[in-house]
Amino acid sequence: MRACLWLLALVPVCVTANGGPVAWSSPSGRGGIAPIKVGDVRLVAEKLVITVDDAGDGYAVDATYVLENSSPGPVRLTYGVPLTWVPDEAADNDGMISPEQALRAKGVASYPDAVHIRLEGERKPCKLEGVTTLSRGSEVQRFEGWCVAELEVPVGARVTLTLQYPGAFEFTDWAYSKSAFREFGQRRLEYLFSPAAGWRGPPELVEIDLDAGRWIDDVVSSSPAGSSR
């Protein structure tokens, strides 16, 4: 399922997906990270809420999963959250900046600490891995990476896994020095959403909510077709 939500769409921001089981592409753990299928754990339900902040500069992702582990014992797995970000100062920087500099920028300066993964209420710290540069030609420099945590899913029919993290839009607003007038550029949020992609499915319930707050009158929904205000 692909959920595309247009906010105020000049430059697209793509959040590749909310988290799921992953594995290293090489035995040494020095290769890339890729999603995998974990057949021992079923996704029963998922609720995804994306909340746009009042300033219109960013958003917060809040996902709640209900999992079922019907195997004889706990299932250990590596859980990864794909992240894409643009540092605030990139648009004003004549040269390319490093991923380390990007993480010190406003908006995502708190990655990976701002990525909250909780299994049955217990927070599981994640480590930022596989950071790469996405810039192409004259485009604004962007980065992507994975926040990776080790989980042990207990036996049970209703195991709760939650995920929260902030994201920043890529945009250009125009401010006029001799007045308080500000012209807002358009934002686009394209969230690629694949329920049960890494778990055993299908889920019984999937719910997606966009809380646009004060920007609700400026939102146009492209897909899914069944979306409503």
VEXVORO-198532 format. One record per residue (C-alpha): residue number from 1; residue in three letters; z, x negated, y negated. Coordinates in pm, 1 decimal, m for minus. Example, Ala and Ser with C-alpha at 12.3 -4.5 7.8 and 13.67 -1.06 7.14 Angstrom:
% VEXVORO-198532
{marro 1; 'ala'; {780.0; m1230.0; 450.0}}
{marro 2; 'ser'; {714.0; m1367.0; 106.0}}
This chain:
% VEXVORO-198532
{marro 1; 'met'; {0.0; 0.0; 0.0}}
{marro 2; 'arg'; {m86.3; m134.7; m343.7}}
{marro 3; 'ala'; {102.8; m2.2; m644.1}}
{marro 4; 'cys'; {m65.7; m82.0; m976.3}}
{marro 5; 'leu'; {114.4; 24.6; m1291.4}}
{marro 6; 'trp'; {m35.9; m34.8; m1634.7}}
{marro 7; 'leu'; {206.1; m93.9; m1918.5}}
{marro 8; 'leu'; {75.5; m45.8; m2278.6}}
{marro 9; 'ala'; {m366.1; m422.0; m1987.8}}
{marro 10; 'leu'; {m466.8; m726.4; m2157.4}}
{marro 11; 'val'; {m353.4; m998.0; m1916.1}}
{marro 12; 'pro'; {m250.8; m911.8; m1560.0}}
{marro 13; 'val'; {75.3; m1013.5; m1400.8}}
{marro 14; 'cys'; {78.7; m997.4; m1023.4}}
{marro 15; 'val'; {401.2; m984.9; m827.2}}
{marro 16; 'thr'; {274.0; m1073.4; m482.8}}
{marro 17; 'ala'; {524.8; m860.4; m287.9}}
{marro 18; 'asn'; {889.9; m797.0; m238.5}}
{marro 19; 'gly'; {1050.8; m1016.8; 23.8}}
{marro 20; 'gly'; {1009.0; m1039.6; 397.8}}
{marro 21; 'pro'; {1033.5; m1272.7; 698.4}}
{marro 22; 'val'; {857.4; m1607.3; 651.1}}
{marro 23; 'ala'; {808.4; m1935.7; 834.8}}
{marro 24; 'trp'; {708.0; m2289.9; 748.0}}
{marro 25; 'ser'; {346.3; m2372.3; 823.2}}
{marro 26; 'ser'; {438.9; m2708.7; 978.4}}
{marro 27; 'pro'; {719.9; m2802.2; 1221.8}}
{marro 28; 'ser'; {860.8; m3059.8; 978.5}}
{marro 29; 'gly'; {932.2; m2792.3; 717.4}}
{marro 30; 'arg'; {723.7; m2978.7; 460.0}}
{marro 31; 'gly'; {422.0; m2753.0; 476.0}}
{marro 32; 'gly'; {361.4; m2423.6; 300.7}}
{marro 33; 'ile'; {542.3; m2096.2; 353.7}}
{marro 34; 'ala'; {372.0; m1790.4; 500.9}}
{marro 35; 'pro'; {481.9; m1435.7; 592.6}}
{marro 36; 'ile'; {536.8; m1366.5; 962.2}}
{marro 37; 'lys'; {609.4; m1061.5; 1178.0}}
{marro 38; 'val'; {959.1; m1016.8; 1325.1}}
{marro 39; 'gly'; {933.0; m761.7; 1603.9}}
{marro 40; 'asp'; {1304.8; m753.4; 1684.7}}
{marro 41; 'val'; {1399.8; m592.4; 1351.5}}
{marro 42; 'arg'; {1266.0; m255.9; 1239.3}}
{marro 43; 'leu'; {1234.1; m139.4; 878.1}}
{marro 44; 'val'; {1378.2; 212.9; 875.4}}
{marro 45; 'ala'; {1349.5; 279.6; 501.7}}
{marro 46; 'glu'; {1289.4; 107.6; 170.5}}
{marro 47; 'lys'; {1345.5; 206.1; m191.3}}
{marro 48; 'leu'; {1188.0; m2.4; m465.9}}
{marro 49; 'val'; {1283.5; 38.7; m833.2}}
{marro 50; 'ile'; {1108.7; m155.6; m1112.7}}
{marro 51; 'thr'; {1280.5; m124.9; m1451.6}}
{marro 52; 'val'; {1107.1; m232.3; m1773.5}}
{marro 53; 'asp'; {1341.8; m380.9; m2034.4}}
{marro 54; 'asp'; {1372.2; m225.0; m2378.7}}
{marro 55; 'ala'; {1195.0; m518.1; m2546.6}}
{marro 56; 'gly'; {892.1; m475.0; m2320.7}}
{marro 57; 'asp'; {896.4; m845.6; m2236.8}}
{marro 58; 'gly'; {1003.4; m824.5; m1873.5}}
{marro 59; 'tyr'; {1126.7; m612.0; m1588.6}}
{marro 60; 'ala'; {1384.3; m606.4; m1310.7}}
{marro 61; 'val'; {1308.9; m550.7; m941.7}}
{marro 62; 'asp'; {1566.5; m377.7; m723.0}}
{marro 63; 'ala'; {1478.8; m319.3; m357.5}}
{marro 64; 'thr'; {1699.9; m170.6; m87.4}}
{marro 65; 'tyr'; {1600.1; m198.2; 277.8}}
{marro 66; 'val'; {1756.0; m22.0; 574.8}}
{marro 67; 'leu'; {1698.2; m230.5; 888.1}}
{marro 68; 'glu'; {1756.8; m162.5; 1256.5}}
{marro 69; 'asn'; {1837.2; m438.3; 1503.8}}
{marro 70; 'ser'; {1843.8; m287.9; 1851.1}}
{marro 71; 'ser'; {1825.1; m622.7; 2031.8}}
{marro 72; 'pro'; {2120.0; m752.6; 2238.0}}
{marro 73; 'gly'; {2245.2; m985.7; 1964.4}}
{marro 74; 'pro'; {2204.8; m1093.9; 1601.9}}
{marro 75; 'val'; {1854.7; m1198.2; 1490.4}}
{marro 76; 'arg'; {1825.4; m1515.3; 1284.5}}
{marro 77; 'leu'; {1530.7; m1533.8; 1048.2}}
{marro 78; 'thr'; {1406.2; m1700.0; 730.9}}
{marro 79; 'tyr'; {1361.2; m1452.0; 445.7}}
{marro 80; 'gly'; {1133.3; m1534.2; 154.6}}
{marro 81; 'val'; {1080.6; m1371.6; m184.8}}
{marro 82; 'pro'; {745.9; m1460.1; m350.3}}
{marro 83; 'leu'; {776.0; m1517.3; m725.6}}
{marro 84; 'thr'; {514.0; m1562.6; m998.8}}
{marro 85; 'trp'; {605.9; m1657.6; m1353.9}}
{marro 86; 'val'; {471.7; m1770.6; m1689.0}}
{marro 87; 'pro'; {694.9; m1983.0; m1914.6}}
{marro 88; 'asp'; {736.5; m1844.2; m2265.8}}
{marro 89; 'glu'; {629.4; m2165.5; m2435.6}}
{marro 90; 'ala'; {310.3; m2207.0; m2230.2}}
{marro 91; 'ala'; {96.0; m2019.3; m2480.8}}
{marro 92; 'asp'; {203.7; m2256.6; m2758.7}}
{marro 93; 'asn'; {176.2; m2573.8; m2554.0}}
{marro 94; 'asp'; {m144.2; m2776.0; m2593.5}}
{marro 95; 'gly'; {m89.1; m2961.3; m2266.9}}
{marro 96; 'met'; {7.8; m2854.6; m1919.1}}
{marro 97; 'ile'; {376.8; m2843.7; m1835.3}}
{marro 98; 'ser'; {548.7; m2916.0; m1507.8}}
{marro 99; 'pro'; {707.3; m2655.8; m1279.8}}
{marro 100; 'glu'; {1047.2; m2804.0; m1369.2}}
{marro 101; 'gln'; {979.4; m2746.8; m1740.1}}
{marro 102; 'ala'; {857.9; m2395.4; m1663.3}}
{marro 103; 'leu'; {1183.3; m2308.4; m1492.0}}
{marro 104; 'arg'; {1374.4; m2406.9; m1803.6}}
{marro 105; 'ala'; {1176.9; m2154.9; m2008.3}}
{marro 106; 'lys'; {1316.6; m1823.6; m2123.5}}
{marro 107; 'gly'; {1285.0; m1527.9; m1891.5}}
{marro 108; 'val'; {1294.3; m1715.5; m1561.1}}
{marro 109; 'ala'; {1525.4; m2001.0; m1657.4}}
{marro 110; 'ser'; {1778.0; m1866.8; m1408.9}}
{marro 111; 'tyr'; {1553.6; m1891.0; m1100.8}}
{marro 112; 'pro'; {1663.9; m1926.4; m824.7}}
{marro 113; 'asp'; {2017.3; m1817.4; m921.0}}
{marro 114; 'ala'; {1887.3; m1486.6; m1061.6}}
{marro 115; 'val'; {1740.8; m1391.5; m721.9}}
{marro 116; 'his'; {2012.8; m1188.2; m550.3}}
{marro 117; 'ile'; {1972.9; m1133.5; m175.8}}
{marro 118; 'arg'; {2256.4; m948.7; m1.6}}
{marro 119; 'leu'; {2289.7; m864.3; 365.8}}
{marro 120; 'glu'; {2554.9; m599.2; 434.1}}
{marro 121; 'gly'; {2694.7; m671.4; 87.9}}
{marro 122; 'glu'; {2727.5; m1049.7; 139.0}}
{marro 123; 'arg'; {2515.1; m1258.7; m95.1}}
{marro 124; 'lys'; {2283.7; m1511.1; 67.8}}
{marro 125; 'pro'; {2175.4; m1795.7; m162.0}}
{marro 126; 'cys'; {1807.4; m1881.9; m170.1}}
{marro 127; 'lys'; {1630.6; m2208.1; m250.0}}
{marro 128; 'leu'; {1310.0; m2233.3; m449.8}}
{marro 129; 'glu'; {1036.0; m2381.9; m232.6}}
{marro 130; 'gly'; {660.2; m2434.5; m244.4}}
{marro 131; 'val'; {622.2; m2421.4; m625.2}}
{marro 132; 'thr'; {254.9; m2454.9; m723.3}}
{marro 133; 'thr'; {50.4; m2423.1; m1041.8}}
{marro 134; 'leu'; {m188.4; m2126.9; m1069.2}}
{marro 135; 'ser'; {m358.4; m2205.7; m1399.9}}
{marro 136; 'arg'; {m737.7; m2197.2; m1398.4}}
{marro 137; 'gly'; {m953.7; m2331.7; m1680.1}}
{marro 138; 'ser'; {m832.3; m2214.6; m2018.6}}
{marro 139; 'glu'; {m596.1; m1950.2; m1882.9}}
{marro 140; 'val'; {m225.7; m1961.7; m1962.5}}
{marro 141; 'gln'; {m45.9; m2180.6; m1712.7}}
{marro 142; 'arg'; {129.6; m1987.8; m1439.5}}
{marro 143; 'phe'; {340.4; m2080.6; m1139.6}}
{marro 144; 'glu'; {427.6; m1933.4; m804.3}}
{marro 145; 'gly'; {689.5; m2018.8; m546.2}}
{marro 146; 'trp'; {914.1; m1878.2; m274.8}}
{marro 147; 'cys'; {1287.8; m1823.5; m290.5}}
{marro 148; 'val'; {1392.2; m1879.5; 71.3}}
{marro 149; 'ala'; {1718.8; m1775.4; 239.0}}
{marro 150; 'glu'; {1848.5; m1791.1; 595.7}}
{marro 151; 'leu'; {1966.2; m1455.9; 731.8}}
{marro 152; 'glu'; {2136.5; m1337.5; 1048.0}}
{marro 153; 'val'; {2071.4; m965.6; 1096.4}}
{marro 154; 'pro'; {2358.3; m809.6; 1294.8}}
{marro 155; 'val'; {2312.0; m555.3; 1570.2}}
{marro 156; 'gly'; {2307.1; m204.7; 1427.5}}
{marro 157; 'ala'; {2099.2; 100.9; 1340.1}}
{marro 158; 'arg'; {2156.2; 92.6; 962.4}}
{marro 159; 'val'; {2183.9; m264.3; 836.9}}
{marro 160; 'thr'; {2146.0; m286.4; 457.2}}
{marro 161; 'leu'; {1950.7; m564.8; 287.1}}
{marro 162; 'thr'; {1916.0; m564.8; m92.0}}
{marro 163; 'leu'; {1705.7; m773.5; m328.5}}
{marro 164; 'gln'; {1729.2; m799.9; m708.9}}
{marro 165; 'tyr'; {1548.4; m1035.7; m943.5}}
{marro 166; 'pro'; {1400.5; m1040.3; m1298.7}}
{marro 167; 'gly'; {1036.8; m1094.1; m1391.7}}
{marro 168; 'ala'; {852.9; m1157.5; m1717.3}}
{marro 169; 'phe'; {522.4; m1007.5; m1833.5}}
{marro 170; 'glu'; {235.4; m1226.6; m1947.3}}
{marro 171; 'phe'; {120.7; m1106.0; m2290.3}}
{marro 172; 'thr'; {51.3; m1193.6; m2652.4}}
{marro 173; 'asp'; {215.6; m1000.3; m2937.1}}
{marro 174; 'trp'; {119.3; m1052.0; m3299.9}}
{marro 175; 'ala'; {384.7; m1079.7; m3571.3}}
{marro 176; 'tyr'; {301.3; m1080.6; m3942.2}}
{marro 177; 'ser'; {499.5; m1330.9; m4148.1}}
{marro 178; 'lys'; {515.6; m1122.7; m4470.6}}
{marro 179; 'ser'; {621.9; m796.8; m4310.4}}
{marro 180; 'ala'; {830.0; m659.4; m4028.3}}
{marro 181; 'phe'; {520.3; m516.8; m3859.5}}
{marro 182; 'arg'; {456.8; m625.3; m3504.2}}
{marro 183; 'glu'; {148.7; m549.5; m3298.5}}
{marro 184; 'phe'; {217.9; m523.4; m2927.7}}
{marro 185; 'gly'; {m37.7; m659.5; m2684.7}}
{marro 186; 'gln'; {m99.3; m475.7; m2360.7}}
{marro 187; 'arg'; {83.4; m552.5; m2036.7}}
{marro 188; 'arg'; {m21.9; m488.5; m1681.0}}
{marro 189; 'leu'; {204.2; m493.2; m1380.4}}
{marro 190; 'glu'; {32.0; m511.1; m1043.1}}
{marro 191; 'tyr'; {284.7; m505.1; m763.7}}
{marro 192; 'leu'; {142.3; m561.1; m416.0}}
{marro 193; 'phe'; {359.9; m355.3; m188.8}}
{marro 194; 'ser'; {339.4; m369.6; 192.6}}
{marro 195; 'pro'; {623.9; m181.7; 364.1}}
{marro 196; 'ala'; {708.7; m317.1; 710.2}}
{marro 197; 'ala'; {449.8; m594.8; 675.0}}
{marro 198; 'gly'; {698.4; m843.6; 820.0}}
{marro 199; 'trp'; {918.1; m604.7; 1013.9}}
{marro 200; 'arg'; {860.9; m367.1; 1302.7}}
{marro 201; 'gly'; {752.0; m29.1; 1168.0}}
{marro 202; 'pro'; {647.7; 216.7; 1060.0}}
{marro 203; 'pro'; {933.6; 305.2; 820.6}}
{marro 204; 'glu'; {1062.3; 661.8; 802.9}}
{marro 205; 'leu'; {1085.9; 664.0; 422.6}}
{marro 206; 'val'; {932.0; 456.2; 141.9}}
{marro 207; 'glu'; {1012.0; 535.0; m221.5}}
{marro 208; 'ile'; {874.9; 359.3; m531.8}}
{marro 209; 'asp'; {1014.1; 425.8; m880.3}}
{marro 210; 'leu'; {908.8; 277.1; m1213.8}}
{marro 211; 'asp'; {1169.0; 318.5; m1487.5}}
{marro 212; 'ala'; {966.7; 254.4; m1804.3}}
{marro 213; 'gly'; {1248.0; 354.4; m2040.3}}
{marro 214; 'arg'; {1136.6; 376.7; m2404.0}}
{marro 215; 'trp'; {780.4; 279.7; m2303.1}}
{marro 216; 'ile'; {723.0; 587.5; m2086.8}}
{marro 217; 'asp'; {464.1; 741.0; m2322.1}}
{marro 218; 'asp'; {254.0; 422.8; m2305.2}}
{marro 219; 'val'; {239.0; 399.9; m1925.2}}
{marro 220; 'val'; {m78.0; 475.7; m1732.6}}
{marro 221; 'ser'; {m58.1; 471.4; m1352.9}}
{marro 222; 'ser'; {m365.2; 345.7; m1168.2}}
{marro 223; 'ser'; {m239.7; 379.8; m810.1}}
{marro 224; 'pro'; {m111.1; 498.7; m570.6}}
{marro 225; 'ala'; {m286.9; 831.1; m611.8}}
{marro 226; 'gly'; {27.4; 1030.2; m534.3}}
{marro 227; 'ser'; {227.9; 893.7; m824.6}}
{marro 228; 'ser'; {380.2; 1133.6; m1077.1}}
{marro 229; 'arg'; {605.4; 1125.1; m1383.6}}
